[in-house]
Amino acid sequence: MSLEDQAKGAMDQATGKAKEVAGKATGDSKTEAEGKAEGLMGKAKQAFGDAKDAAADAVDSVKDKF
């Protein structure tokens, strides 16, 4: 379900940003890097959800024409 992918992506972005800020504040470069990576994964999940939505809309449009 694309809404689920989008929600998980948003949550990953938020937790990733929190880790990144915490790592930066404490000087922990490993935590900061993990946060950045988690944020990027979140963005990818959201993009995947958007692509699934677009594909489903395209399929529905084709079905409607037949």
N, CA, C, O and CB atoms as a CASP TS submission, in Angstrom:
PFRMAT TS
TARGET T0000
AUTHOR 0000-0000-0000
METHOD Language model
MODEL 1
PARENT N/A
ATOM      1  N   MET     1       0.851  -1.169   0.000  1.00  0.00           N
ATOM      2  CA  MET     1       0.000   0.000   0.000  1.00  0.00           C
ATOM      3  C   MET     1       0.898   1.234   0.000  1.00  0.00           C
ATOM      4  O   MET     1       1.785   1.361   0.844  1.00  0.00           O
ATOM      5  CB  MET     1      -0.969  -0.003   1.223  1.00  0.00           C
ATOM      6  N   SER     2       0.672   2.122  -0.927  1.00  0.00           N
ATOM      7  CA  SER     2       1.561   3.262  -1.080  1.00  0.00           C
ATOM      8  C   SER     2       1.441   4.250   0.073  1.00  0.00           C
ATOM      9  O   SER     2       2.425   4.900   0.425  1.00  0.00           O
ATOM     10  CB  SER     2       1.276   3.962  -2.383  1.00  0.00           C
ATOM     11  N   LEU     3       0.275   4.375   0.660  1.00  0.00           N
ATOM     12  CA  LEU     3       0.130   5.280   1.799  1.00  0.00           C
ATOM     13  C   LEU     3       1.005   4.806   2.959  1.00  0.00           C
ATOM     14  O   LEU     3       1.592   5.610   3.684  1.00  0.00           O
ATOM     15  CB  LEU     3      -1.353   5.372   2.240  1.00  0.00           C
ATOM     16  N   GLU     4       1.078   3.502   3.115  1.00  0.00           N
ATOM     17  CA  GLU     4       1.927   2.930   4.160  1.00  0.00           C
ATOM     18  C   GLU     4       3.397   3.235   3.875  1.00  0.00           C
ATOM     19  O   GLU     4       4.147   3.586   4.787  1.00  0.00           O
ATOM     20  CB  GLU     4       1.705   1.404   4.268  1.00  0.00           C
ATOM     21  N   ASP     5       3.810   3.102   2.615  1.00  0.00           N
ATOM     22  CA  ASP     5       5.198   3.418   2.248  1.00  0.00           C
ATOM     23  C   ASP     5       5.499   4.886   2.524  1.00  0.00           C
ATOM     24  O   ASP     5       6.571   5.226   3.025  1.00  0.00           O
ATOM     25  CB  ASP     5       5.459   3.091   0.759  1.00  0.00           C
ATOM     26  N   GLN     6       4.561   5.735   2.199  1.00  0.00           N
ATOM     27  CA  GLN     6       4.770   7.168   2.404  1.00  0.00           C
ATOM     28  C   GLN     6       4.852   7.504   3.890  1.00  0.00           C
ATOM     29  O   GLN     6       5.676   8.322   4.300  1.00  0.00           O
ATOM     30  CB  GLN     6       3.644   7.971   1.745  1.00  0.00           C
ATOM     31  N   ALA     7       4.000   6.874   4.695  1.00  0.00           N
ATOM     32  CA  ALA     7       4.025   7.127   6.141  1.00  0.00           C
ATOM     33  C   ALA     7       5.328   6.625   6.764  1.00  0.00           C
ATOM     34  O   ALA     7       5.934   7.312   7.586  1.00  0.00           O
ATOM     35  CB  ALA     7       2.820   6.454   6.826  1.00  0.00           C
ATOM     36  N   LYS     8       5.755   5.426   6.368  1.00  0.00           N
ATOM     37  CA  LYS     8       7.014   4.891   6.883  1.00  0.00           C
ATOM     38  C   LYS     8       8.180   5.778   6.463  1.00  0.00           C
ATOM     39  O   LYS     8       9.115   6.002   7.232  1.00  0.00           O
ATOM     40  CB  LYS     8       7.235   3.450   6.389  1.00  0.00           C
ATOM     41  N   GLY     9       8.111   6.274   5.241  1.00  0.00           N
ATOM     42  CA  GLY     9       9.167   7.161   4.752  1.00  0.00           C
ATOM     43  C   GLY     9       9.249   8.446   5.557  1.00  0.00           C
ATOM     44  O   GLY     9      10.337   8.903   5.905  1.00  0.00           O
ATOM     45  N   ALA    10       8.090   9.025   5.852  1.00  0.00           N
ATOM     46  CA  ALA    10       8.068  10.254   6.651  1.00  0.00           C
ATOM     47  C   ALA    10       8.604  10.006   8.055  1.00  0.00           C
ATOM     48  O   ALA    10       9.329  10.835   8.605  1.00  0.00           O
ATOM     49  CB  ALA    10       6.645  10.819   6.727  1.00  0.00           C
ATOM     50  N   MET    11       8.247   8.869   8.629  1.00  0.00           N
ATOM     51  CA  MET    11       8.727   8.536   9.968  1.00  0.00           C
ATOM     52  C   MET    11      10.240   8.329   9.950  1.00  0.00           C
ATOM     53  O   MET    11      10.940   8.791  10.852  1.00  0.00           O
ATOM     54  CB  MET    11       8.016   7.274  10.503  1.00  0.00           C
ATOM     55  N   ASP    12      10.748   7.636   8.930  1.00  0.00           N
ATOM     56  CA  ASP    12      12.191   7.427   8.822  1.00  0.00           C
ATOM     57  C   ASP    12      12.930   8.751   8.652  1.00  0.00           C
ATOM     58  O   ASP    12      14.013   8.942   9.205  1.00  0.00           O
ATOM     59  CB  ASP    12      12.508   6.495   7.649  1.00  0.00           C
ATOM     60  N   GLN    13      12.341   9.656   7.888  1.00  0.00           N
ATOM     61  CA  GLN    13      12.978  10.964   7.707  1.00  0.00           C
ATOM     62  C   GLN    13      13.051  11.706   9.033  1.00  0.00           C
ATOM     63  O   GLN    13      14.073  12.313   9.353  1.00  0.00           O
ATOM     64  CB  GLN    13      12.211  11.806   6.667  1.00  0.00           C
ATOM     65  N   ALA    14      11.974  11.659   9.802  1.00  0.00           N
ATOM     66  CA  ALA    14      11.943  12.371  11.083  1.00  0.00           C
ATOM     67  C   ALA    14      12.934  11.776  12.076  1.00  0.00           C
ATOM     68  O   ALA    14      13.675  12.508  12.734  1.00  0.00           O
ATOM     69  CB  ALA    14      10.534  12.340  11.675  1.00  0.00           C
ATOM     70  N   THR    15      12.948  10.450  12.184  1.00  0.00           N
ATOM     71  CA  THR    15      13.888   9.841  13.131  1.00  0.00           C
ATOM     72  C   THR    15      15.330  10.007  12.658  1.00  0.00           C
ATOM     73  O   THR    15      16.244  10.160  13.468  1.00  0.00           O
ATOM     74  CB  THR    15      13.566   8.350  13.321  1.00  0.00           C
ATOM     75  N   GLY    16      15.519   9.975  11.356  1.00  0.00           N
ATOM     76  CA  GLY    16      16.861  10.193  10.818  1.00  0.00           C
ATOM     77  C   GLY    16      17.363  11.587  11.121  1.00  0.00           C
ATOM     78  O   GLY    16      18.526  11.770  11.479  1.00  0.00           O
ATOM     79  N   LYS    17      16.484  12.578  10.977  1.00  0.00           N
ATOM     80  CA  LYS    17      16.863  13.958  11.261  1.00  0.00           C
ATOM     81  C   LYS    17      17.191  14.124  12.743  1.00  0.00           C
ATOM     82  O   LYS    17      18.141  14.819  13.104  1.00  0.00           O
ATOM     83  CB  LYS    17      15.737  14.924  10.848  1.00  0.00           C
ATOM     84  N   ALA    18      16.392  13.477  13.599  1.00  0.00           N
ATOM     85  CA  ALA    18      16.657  13.551  15.047  1.00  0.00           C
ATOM     86  C   ALA    18      18.021  12.943  15.380  1.00  0.00           C
ATOM     87  O   ALA    18      18.782  13.505  16.167  1.00  0.00           O
ATOM     88  CB  ALA    18      15.543  12.823  15.844  1.00  0.00           C
ATOM     89  N   LYS    19      18.323  11.789  14.774  1.00  0.00           N
ATOM     90  CA  LYS    19      19.634  11.159  15.004  1.00  0.00           C
ATOM     91  C   LYS    19      20.758  12.054  14.495  1.00  0.00           C
ATOM     92  O   LYS    19      21.788  12.218  15.149  1.00  0.00           O
ATOM     93  CB  LYS    19      19.704   9.777  14.315  1.00  0.00           C
ATOM     94  N   GLU    20      20.543  12.623  13.325  1.00  0.00           N
ATOM     95  CA  GLU    20      21.568  13.482  12.739  1.00  0.00           C
ATOM     96  C   GLU    20      21.864  14.679  13.646  1.00  0.00           C
ATOM     97  O   GLU    20      23.025  15.010  13.887  1.00  0.00           O
ATOM     98  CB  GLU    20      21.128  13.967  11.348  1.00  0.00           C
ATOM     99  N   VAL    21      20.810  15.322  14.145  1.00  0.00           N
ATOM    100  CA  VAL    21      20.983  16.480  15.024  1.00  0.00           C
ATOM    101  C   VAL    21      21.634  16.060  16.343  1.00  0.00           C
ATOM    102  O   VAL    21      22.518  16.747  16.854  1.00  0.00           O
ATOM    103  CB  VAL    21      19.624  17.165  15.291  1.00  0.00           C
ATOM    104  N   ALA    22      21.188  14.928  16.886  1.00  0.00           N
ATOM    105  CA  ALA    22      21.776  14.442  18.138  1.00  0.00           C
ATOM    106  C   ALA    22      23.262  14.128  17.954  1.00  0.00           C
ATOM    107  O   ALA    22      24.087  14.454  18.808  1.00  0.00           O
ATOM    108  CB  ALA    22      21.025  13.188  18.636  1.00  0.00           C
ATOM    109  N   GLY    23      23.586  13.501  16.845  1.00  0.00           N
ATOM    110  CA  GLY    23      24.987  13.187  16.571  1.00  0.00           C
ATOM    111  C   GLY    23      25.830  14.433  16.409  1.00  0.00           C
ATOM    112  O   GLY    23      26.965  14.495  16.881  1.00  0.00           O
ATOM    113  N   LYS    24      25.267  15.424  15.738  1.00  0.00           N
ATOM    114  CA  LYS    24      25.988  16.680  15.537  1.00  0.00           C
ATOM    115  C   LYS    24      26.190  17.388  16.881  1.00  0.00           C
ATOM    116  O   LYS    24      27.262  17.927  17.152  1.00  0.00           O
ATOM    117  CB  LYS    24      25.222  17.600  14.548  1.00  0.00           C
ATOM    118  N   ALA    25      25.145  17.379  17.719  1.00  0.00           N
ATOM    119  CA  ALA    25      25.211  18.076  19.003  1.00  0.00           C
ATOM    120  C   ALA    25      26.204  17.424  19.960  1.00  0.00           C
ATOM    121  O   ALA    25      26.855  18.109  20.749  1.00  0.00           O
ATOM    122  CB  ALA    25      23.835  18.117  19.644  1.00  0.00           C
ATOM    123  N   THR    26      26.318  16.107  19.890  1.00  0.00           N
ATOM    124  CA  THR    26      27.219  15.394  20.801  1.00  0.00           C
ATOM    125  C   THR    26      28.594  15.144  20.203  1.00  0.00           C
ATOM    126  O   THR    26      29.489  14.647  20.887  1.00  0.00           O
ATOM    127  CB  THR    26      26.605  14.079  21.202  1.00  0.00           C
ATOM    128  N   GLY    27      28.766  15.482  18.941  1.00  0.00           N
ATOM    129  CA  GLY    27      30.049  15.248  18.293  1.00  0.00           C
ATOM    130  C   GLY    27      30.244  13.806  17.867  1.00  0.00           C
ATOM    131  O   GLY    27      31.366  13.384  17.590  1.00  0.00           O
ATOM    132  N   ASP    28      29.158  13.048  17.813  1.00  0.00           N
ATOM    133  CA  ASP    28      29.209  11.629  17.426  1.00  0.00           C
ATOM    134  C   ASP    28      28.970  11.518  15.919  1.00  0.00           C
ATOM    135  O   ASP    28      27.828  11.503  15.459  1.00  0.00           O
ATOM    136  CB  ASP    28      28.146  10.784  18.223  1.00  0.00           C
ATOM    137  N   SER    29      30.048  11.442  15.172  1.00  0.00           N
ATOM    138  CA  SER    29      29.926  11.439  13.708  1.00  0.00           C
ATOM    139  C   SER    29      29.242  10.176  13.192  1.00  0.00           C
ATOM    140  O   SER    29      28.599  10.211  12.143  1.00  0.00           O
ATOM    141  CB  SER    29      31.304  11.573  13.067  1.00  0.00           C
ATOM    142  N   LYS    30      29.370   9.064  13.912  1.00  0.00           N
ATOM    143  CA  LYS    30      28.717   7.821  13.486  1.00  0.00           C
ATOM    144  C   LYS    30      27.196   7.967  13.564  1.00  0.00           C
ATOM    145  O   LYS    30      26.491   7.603  12.623  1.00  0.00           O
ATOM    146  CB  LYS    30      29.189   6.628  14.359  1.00  0.00           C
ATOM    147  N   THR    31      26.693   8.492  14.668  1.00  0.00           N
ATOM    148  CA  THR    31      25.249   8.693  14.821  1.00  0.00           C
ATOM    149  C   THR    31      24.747   9.711  13.799  1.00  0.00           C
ATOM    150  O   THR    31      23.665   9.547  13.234  1.00  0.00           O
ATOM    151  CB  THR    31      24.912   9.161  16.257  1.00  0.00           C
ATOM    152  N   GLU    32      25.517  10.742  13.570  1.00  0.00           N
ATOM    153  CA  GLU    32      25.145  11.752  12.580  1.00  0.00           C
ATOM    154  C   GLU    32      25.032  11.123  11.189  1.00  0.00           C
ATOM    155  O   GLU    32      24.078  11.397  10.461  1.00  0.00           O
ATOM    156  CB  GLU    32      26.175  12.901  12.567  1.00  0.00           C
ATOM    157  N   ALA    33      25.988  10.296  10.826  1.00  0.00           N
ATOM    158  CA  ALA    33      25.961   9.627   9.517  1.00  0.00           C
ATOM    159  C   ALA    33      24.796   8.648   9.418  1.00  0.00           C
ATOM    160  O   ALA    33      24.150   8.551   8.374  1.00  0.00           O
ATOM    161  CB  ALA    33      27.284   8.890   9.265  1.00  0.00           C
ATOM    162  N   GLU    34      24.528   7.923  10.503  1.00  0.00           N
ATOM    163  CA  GLU    34      23.390   6.997  10.512  1.00  0.00           C
ATOM    164  C   GLU    34      22.089   7.759  10.316  1.00  0.00           C
ATOM    165  O   GLU    34      21.198   7.301   9.600  1.00  0.00           O
ATOM    166  CB  GLU    34      23.346   6.195  11.831  1.00  0.00           C
ATOM    167  N   GLY    35      21.978   8.915  10.948  1.00  0.00           N
ATOM    168  CA  GLY    35      20.787   9.744  10.799  1.00  0.00           C
ATOM    169  C   GLY    35      20.600  10.218   9.375  1.00  0.00           C
ATOM    170  O   GLY    35      19.488  10.193   8.848  1.00  0.00           O
ATOM    171  N   LYS    36      21.685  10.650   8.747  1.00  0.00           N
ATOM    172  CA  LYS    36      21.603  11.088   7.349  1.00  0.00           C
ATOM    173  C   LYS    36      21.164   9.930   6.454  1.00  0.00           C
ATOM    174  O   LYS    36      20.325  10.107   5.570  1.00  0.00           O
ATOM    175  CB  LYS    36      22.964  11.648   6.872  1.00  0.00           C
ATOM    176  N   ALA    37      21.729   8.757   6.683  1.00  0.00           N
ATOM    177  CA  ALA    37      21.375   7.590   5.872  1.00  0.00           C
ATOM    178  C   ALA    37      19.913   7.210   6.075  1.00  0.00           C
ATOM    179  O   ALA    37      19.209   6.894   5.116  1.00  0.00           O
ATOM    180  CB  ALA    37      22.283   6.400   6.217  1.00  0.00           C
ATOM    181  N   GLU    38      19.462   7.241   7.319  1.00  0.00           N
ATOM    182  CA  GLU    38      18.064   6.903   7.596  1.00  0.00           C
ATOM    183  C   GLU    38      17.118   7.909   6.944  1.00  0.00           C
ATOM    184  O   GLU    38      16.060   7.535   6.438  1.00  0.00           O
ATOM    185  CB  GLU    38      17.814   6.850   9.113  1.00  0.00           C
ATOM    186  N   GLY    39      17.499   9.176   6.956  1.00  0.00           N
ATOM    187  CA  GLY    39      16.692  10.205   6.302  1.00  0.00           C
ATOM    188  C   GLY    39      16.597   9.983   4.801  1.00  0.00           C
ATOM    189  O   GLY    39      15.536  10.160   4.203  1.00  0.00           O
ATOM    190  N   LEU    40      17.711   9.596   4.201  1.00  0.00           N
ATOM    191  CA  LEU    40      17.697   9.321   2.760  1.00  0.00           C
ATOM    192  C   LEU    40      16.839   8.106   2.427  1.00  0.00           C
ATOM    193  O   LEU    40      16.147   8.087   1.409  1.00  0.00           O
ATOM    194  CB  LEU    40      19.120   9.104   2.248  1.00  0.00           C
ATOM    195  N   MET    41      16.887   7.100   3.282  1.00  0.00           N
ATOM    196  CA  MET    41      16.029   5.923   3.073  1.00  0.00           C
ATOM    197  C   MET    41      14.560   6.318   3.176  1.00  0.00           C
ATOM    198  O   MET    41      13.720   5.810   2.433  1.00  0.00           O
ATOM    199  CB  MET    41      16.359   4.811   4.104  1.00  0.00           C
ATOM    200  N   GLY    42      14.259   7.213   4.089  1.00  0.00           N
ATOM    201  CA  GLY    42      12.895   7.695   4.224  1.00  0.00           C
ATOM    202  C   GLY    42      12.419   8.408   2.976  1.00  0.00           C
ATOM    203  O   GLY    42      11.285   8.222   2.537  1.00  0.00           O
ATOM    204  N   LYS    43      13.289   9.225   2.408  1.00  0.00           N
ATOM    205  CA  LYS    43      12.936   9.923   1.164  1.00  0.00           C
ATOM    206  C   LYS    43      12.697   8.921   0.042  1.00  0.00           C
ATOM    207  O   LYS    43      11.782   9.086  -0.764  1.00  0.00           O
ATOM    208  CB  LYS    43      14.047  10.920   0.760  1.00  0.00           C
ATOM    209  N   ALA    44      13.524   7.884  -0.006  1.00  0.00           N
ATOM    210  CA  ALA    44      13.366   6.860  -1.046  1.00  0.00           C
ATOM    211  C   ALA    44      12.043   6.117  -0.875  1.00  0.00           C
ATOM    212  O   ALA    44      11.363   5.830  -1.860  1.00  0.00           O
ATOM    213  CB  ALA    44      14.543   5.863  -1.008  1.00  0.00           C
ATOM    214  N   LYS    45      11.674   5.803   0.370  1.00  0.00           N
ATOM    215  CA  LYS    45      10.402   5.118   0.612  1.00  0.00           C
ATOM    216  C   LYS    45       9.225   5.985   0.185  1.00  0.00           C
ATOM    217  O   LYS    45       8.253   5.489  -0.386  1.00  0.00           O
ATOM    218  CB  LYS    45      10.267   4.741   2.093  1.00  0.00           C
ATOM    219  N   GLN    46       9.316   7.275   0.464  1.00  0.00           N
ATOM    220  CA  GLN    46       8.231   8.167   0.050  1.00  0.00           C
ATOM    221  C   GLN    46       8.143   8.244  -1.472  1.00  0.00           C
ATOM    222  O   GLN    46       7.045   8.231  -2.029  1.00  0.00           O
ATOM    223  CB  GLN    46       8.435   9.574   0.641  1.00  0.00           C
ATOM    224  N   ALA    47       9.269   8.321  -2.136  1.00  0.00           N
ATOM    225  CA  ALA    47       9.274   8.368  -3.593  1.00  0.00           C
ATOM    226  C   ALA    47       8.701   7.080  -4.176  1.00  0.00           C
ATOM    227  O   ALA    47       7.976   7.109  -5.170  1.00  0.00           O
ATOM    228  CB  ALA    47      10.697   8.602  -4.118  1.00  0.00           C
ATOM    229  N   PHE    48       9.030   5.951  -3.551  1.00  0.00           N
ATOM    230  CA  PHE    48       8.490   4.663  -3.989  1.00  0.00           C
ATOM    231  C   PHE    48       6.966   4.653  -3.842  1.00  0.00           C
ATOM    232  O   PHE    48       6.259   4.181  -4.732  1.00  0.00           O
ATOM    233  CB  PHE    48       9.120   3.501  -3.176  1.00  0.00           C
ATOM    234  N   GLY    49       6.465   5.169  -2.728  1.00  0.00           N
ATOM    235  CA  GLY    49       5.021   5.259  -2.529  1.00  0.00           C
ATOM    236  C   GLY    49       4.363   6.142  -3.571  1.00  0.00           C
ATOM    237  O   GLY    49       3.287   5.816  -4.071  1.00  0.00           O
ATOM    238  N   ASP    50       5.000   7.261  -3.905  1.00  0.00           N
ATOM    239  CA  ASP    50       4.471   8.155  -4.940  1.00  0.00           C
ATOM    240  C   ASP    50       4.431   7.457  -6.301  1.00  0.00           C
ATOM    241  O   ASP    50       3.471   7.609  -7.057  1.00  0.00           O
ATOM    242  CB  ASP    50       5.321   9.436  -5.028  1.00  0.00           C
ATOM    243  N   ALA    51       5.479   6.694  -6.605  1.00  0.00           N
ATOM    244  CA  ALA    51       5.540   5.983  -7.883  1.00  0.00           C
ATOM    245  C   ALA    51       4.454   4.909  -7.952  1.00  0.00           C
ATOM    246  O   ALA    51       3.840   4.714  -9.001  1.00  0.00           O
ATOM    247  CB  ALA    51       6.933   5.348  -8.083  1.00  0.00           C
ATOM    248  N   LYS    52       4.218   4.216  -6.842  1.00  0.00           N
ATOM    249  CA  LYS    52       3.167   3.202  -6.816  1.00  0.00           C
ATOM    250  C   LYS    52       1.800   3.845  -7.030  1.00  0.00           C
ATOM    251  O   LYS    52       0.950   3.286  -7.724  1.00  0.00           O
ATOM    252  CB  LYS    52       3.193   2.431  -5.483  1.00  0.00           C
ATOM    253  N   ASP    53       1.587   5.013  -6.440  1.00  0.00           N
ATOM    254  CA  ASP    53       0.327   5.740  -6.642  1.00  0.00           C
ATOM    255  C   ASP    53       0.143   6.107  -8.110  1.00  0.00           C
ATOM    256  O   ASP    53      -0.932   5.921  -8.679  1.00  0.00           O
ATOM    257  CB  ASP    53       0.289   7.010  -5.770  1.00  0.00           C
ATOM    258  N   ALA    54       1.195   6.625  -8.707  1.00  0.00           N
ATOM    259  CA  ALA    54       1.120   7.035 -10.112  1.00  0.00           C
ATOM    260  C   ALA    54       0.848   5.839 -11.010  1.00  0.00           C
ATOM    261  O   ALA    54       0.060   5.939 -11.950  1.00  0.00           O
ATOM    262  CB  ALA    54       2.417   7.731 -10.542  1.00  0.00           C
ATOM    263  N   ALA    55       1.488   4.712 -10.733  1.00  0.00           N
ATOM    264  CA  ALA    55       1.264   3.508 -11.535  1.00  0.00           C
ATOM    265  C   ALA    55      -0.169   3.012 -11.389  1.00  0.00           C
ATOM    266  O   ALA    55      -0.799   2.623 -12.373  1.00  0.00           O
ATOM    267  CB  ALA    55       2.244   2.404 -11.128  1.00  0.00           C
ATOM    268  N   ALA    56      -0.678   3.026 -10.173  1.00  0.00           N
ATOM    269  CA  ALA    56      -2.060   2.587  -9.936  1.00  0.00           C
ATOM    270  C   ALA    56      -3.043   3.504 -10.657  1.00  0.00           C
ATOM    271  O   ALA    56      -4.028   3.034 -11.227  1.00  0.00           O
ATOM    272  CB  ALA    56      -2.370   2.557  -8.422  1.00  0.00           C
ATOM    273  N   ASP    57      -2.781   4.798 -10.634  1.00  0.00           N
ATOM    274  CA  ASP    57      -3.646   5.749 -11.340  1.00  0.00           C
ATOM    275  C   ASP    57      -3.618   5.503 -12.842  1.00  0.00           C
ATOM    276  O   ASP    57      -4.652   5.583 -13.505  1.00  0.00           O
ATOM    277  CB  ASP    57      -3.219   7.190 -11.037  1.00  0.00           C
ATOM    278  N   ALA    58      -2.447   5.206 -13.376  1.00  0.00           N
ATOM    279  CA  ALA    58      -2.326   4.942 -14.808  1.00  0.00           C
ATOM    280  C   ALA    58      -3.087   3.685 -15.195  1.00  0.00           C
ATOM    281  O   ALA    58      -3.761   3.653 -16.225  1.00  0.00           O
ATOM    282  CB  ALA    58      -0.857   4.810 -15.205  1.00  0.00           C
ATOM    283  N   VAL    59      -2.980   2.653 -14.374  1.00  0.00           N
ATOM    284  CA  VAL    59      -3.701   1.400 -14.645  1.00  0.00           C
ATOM    285  C   VAL    59      -5.202   1.641 -14.584  1.00  0.00           C
ATOM    286  O   VAL    59      -5.945   1.158 -15.439  1.00  0.00           O
ATOM    287  CB  VAL    59      -3.293   0.295 -13.636  1.00  0.00           C
ATOM    288  N   ASP    60      -5.649   2.379 -13.586  1.00  0.00           N
ATOM    289  CA  ASP    60      -7.077   2.679 -13.477  1.00  0.00           C
ATOM    290  C   ASP    60      -7.572   3.471 -14.684  1.00  0.00           C
ATOM    291  O   ASP    60      -8.680   3.246 -15.172  1.00  0.00           O
ATOM    292  CB  ASP    60      -7.357   3.457 -12.190  1.00  0.00           C
ATOM    293  N   SER    61      -6.756   4.385 -15.152  1.00  0.00           N
ATOM    294  CA  SER    61      -7.127   5.196 -16.315  1.00  0.00           C
ATOM    295  C   SER    61      -7.288   4.329 -17.554  1.00  0.00           C
ATOM    296  O   SER    61      -8.228   4.509 -18.328  1.00  0.00           O
ATOM    297  CB  SER    61      -6.079   6.284 -16.568  1.00  0.00           C
ATOM    298  N   VAL    62      -6.366   3.387 -17.740  1.00  0.00           N
ATOM    299  CA  VAL    62      -6.451   2.479 -18.888  1.00  0.00           C
ATOM    300  C   VAL    62      -7.672   1.581 -18.769  1.00  0.00           C
ATOM    301  O   VAL    62      -8.359   1.336 -19.761  1.00  0.00           O
ATOM    302  CB  VAL    62      -5.175   1.627 -19.001  1.00  0.00           C
ATOM    303  N   LYS    63      -7.948   1.089 -17.570  1.00  0.00           N
ATOM    304  CA  LYS    63      -9.125   0.240 -17.357  1.00  0.00           C
ATOM    305  C   LYS    63     -10.399   0.976 -17.682  1.00  0.00           C
ATOM    306  O   LYS    63     -11.317   0.406 -18.272  1.00  0.00           O
ATOM    307  CB  LYS    63      -9.173  -0.259 -15.924  1.00  0.00           C
ATOM    308  N   ASP    64     -10.467   2.258 -17.297  1.00  0.00           N
ATOM    309  CA  ASP    64     -11.656   3.056 -17.537  1.00  0.00           C
ATOM    310  C   ASP    64     -11.908   3.246 -19.031  1.00  0.00           C
ATOM    311  O   ASP    64     -13.057   3.366 -19.455  1.00  0.00           O
ATOM    312  CB  ASP    64     -11.526   4.407 -16.851  1.00  0.00           C
ATOM    313  N   LYS    65     -10.854   3.275 -19.821  1.00  0.00           N
ATOM    314  CA  LYS    65     -10.997   3.474 -21.261  1.00  0.00           C
ATOM    315  C   LYS    65     -11.541   2.226 -21.963  1.00  0.00           C
ATOM    316  O   LYS    65     -12.102   2.317 -23.055  1.00  0.00           O
ATOM    317  CB  LYS    65      -9.656   3.863 -21.867  1.00  0.00           C
ATOM    318  N   PHE    66     -11.375   1.079 -21.336  1.00  0.00           N
ATOM    319  CA  PHE    66     -11.875  -0.154 -21.933  1.00  0.00           C
ATOM    320  C   PHE    66     -13.158  -0.483 -21.308  1.00  0.00           C
ATOM    321  O   PHE    66     -13.773  -1.491 -21.655  1.00  0.00           O
ATOM    322  CB  PHE    66     -10.903  -1.305 -21.783  1.00  0.00           C
TER
END
